[in-house]
Amino acid sequence: GMTSFFYFDLGQYLSLQALKENKEGLTVYYKNNSITLILIFILVYIATAAFSLPGATILTLAGGVIFGPWVGTLAVNIGATFGATLAFLASRFLLSDWVKQKFGNQLKPFDEGFSNNAIHYILFLRLVPLFPFFLVNLISGLTQVPIRIYFFGTMVGTLPGTFIYANAGSNLGS
């Protein structure tokens, strides 16, 4: 437990360090290859969210560093929303048994929340990070929530937090 804490903490520090050190190179590359870099970034973010990989926070900061707060927020939002939706679909149609086995004990409050008021509940889950992003993606897939409500609720609900991180990123090293 303790070693992984230090390992991940160190990893984050090194990544932040790397971001600061490579800021100029990334900025120059972005000026010359804007669309390409945005698309690559979105694809990486989709994969990170879809496969529940660590690193979303550092990616969001990187979005702010490279693209500035507004484009960074937009790129992260697209990546996070599509990635979360892929994880949701995988949970609903491919991995439901595995997700039930692993996280089934946390299903009841989600079921109740979605059946009471689905759009308010997904907005709440995204605005107030009580549960990790990946857990919301996977457990939501086991509920009856319609995909469009999940998709748009995720898109809107993640915007404020995304902007805060992207904006912090854009101020990194300046």
Secondary structure, 3 states (H helix, E strand, C coil): CHHHHHHHHHHHHHHHHHHHHHHHHHHHHHHHCHHHHHHHHHHHHHHHHHCCCCCHHHHHHHHHHHHHHHHHHHHHHHHHHHHHHHHHHHHHHCCHHHHHHHHHHHHHHHHHHHHHHHHHHHHHHHHCCCCCHHHHHHHHHHCCCCHHHHHHHHHHHCHHHHHHHHHHHHCCCC
